[in-house]
Amino acid sequence: MNDLGILQARVRPGHEASVIDISAHGALIETALRLLPGRQVELQIERGDELMAIRGRVVRCRVVAVLPSRVSYRGAIGFDKPLHWLAAANSEYAVPTAPVVERVGR
């Protein structure tokens, strides 16, 4: 996710996470922390000098690796509020909305 300037991510209270994919409305992360669907989480993202805390809910989670010293989980988090900085960064990919047309009489 270096193209978005994300240097580091953590699931509070300090569990390291890798951001696999992110949008204005959610993120797919990989972490050693077992993410329970329905549970509220706080994802901390470091971008340059900026540290953001984003609250959301775990939508789904699955085991992606079982190693002798670690189990890795991949989970989807739906954000409580959209990330406006990310929506602006991806505006070139936004789907334009159709203009509103008012009907006048019949």
Secondary structure, 3 states (H helix, E strand, C coil): CHHHCEEEEEECCCEEEEEEEECCCEEEEEECCCCCCCCEEEEEEEECCEEEEEEEEEEEEEEEEEECCEEEEEEEEEECCCCHHHHHHCHHHCCCCCCCCCCCCC
